[in-house]
Amino acid sequence: MDRRTIVIVGILLAVLIPMWFIGLQGEPPSEEIEIDHSVSELRPLDGIVDTPNKLSPSQVGVIVWVALFGLVGVTAFFHRFMDQAARPTAETDTIITDGSGFMAPWIETEDRWITAYHPSSDAIEGLIAMGGLTVLTIIFAALFMGEYLTLARTQYFGLYAFGMFMSLTGLTVSYYAWFMPHVEVAERRDH
């Protein structure tokens, strides 16, 4: 296993183990308030997965931190996947280096110069991916608004928000991968 991976996992465990211990303490029991089902058919706590009806603030904190760590991991994976899918390999790519026609006066100075320039691919796959992710973002946003406007049905907010934000992440990464040039710059530094 890579040393960097071990260090990252160690840091995550050092943070999460104390948080889980605190989260397991919970809150003192309290009386649950329920909807009278003989009067109303609303089930605001129903969802896809059975979950506890009440969480303590420390348990919510642990869940939020785990979700954020998961989001960082998913975003990093998505970024690497899209970068490998859209960037041409070294054998098929034309690399423009030092002074061969690429004009970038805001990048090139006496102490900084372009070592490699890979133009954007502008492939049709990028347009298809961005179009699909745009439609998916609109669908999740509409579902989110529909859930908000429907009386007492808020159990899918998290699912719809997750889908919307991951679609937006995919849009950003797709744009970067297919429609942005990749520029490598070397810089002289005095230490």
Residue pairs with C-beta under 8 A, 6 or more apart in sequence:
12 69
15 65
16 62
16 65
16 66
16 69
19 58
19 61
19 62
19 65
20 62
22 58
22 62
23 56
23 58
23 59
23 61
23 62
25 56
25 58
26 56
26 58
26 59
27 54
27 56
30 54
32 53
32 54
35 42
35 43
35 44
42 151
42 152
42 153
44 152
44 153
44 154
44 155
45 53
45 155
46 155
47 155
47 156
48 156
48 159
55 63
74 166
75 169
78 169
78 170
78 173
79 173
82 170
82 173
82 174
82 176
82 177
83 173
83 176
83 177
85 177
86 121
86 123
86 125
86 126
86 174
86 177
86 178
87 93
87 118
87 121
87 177
87 182
88 118
88 121
93 118
94 119
95 116
95 117
95 118
96 102
96 114
96 116
96 117
96 119
97 114
97 115
97 116
97 117
98 113
98 114
98 115
102 114
102 117
104 114
104 183
107 114
107 183
107 185
108 114
111 187
111 188
111 189
112 185
112 186
112 187
112 188
113 185
113 186
114 183
114 184
114 185
114 186
115 184
115 185
115 186
116 182
116 183
116 184
117 181
117 182
117 183
117 184
118 181
118 182
118 183
119 181
120 178
120 179
120 180
120 181
120 182
121 178
122 178
122 179
123 178
125 178
126 174
126 175
126 177
126 178
126 179
127 178
129 170
129 174
129 178
130 171
130 174
130 175
130 178
133 167
133 170
133 171
133 174
134 167
134 171
136 163
136 167
136 170
137 164
137 167
137 168
137 171
140 160
140 161
140 163
140 164
140 167
141 164
143 156
143 160
143 163
144 157
144 160
144 161
144 164
147 153
147 154
147 156
147 157
147 160
148 154
148 157
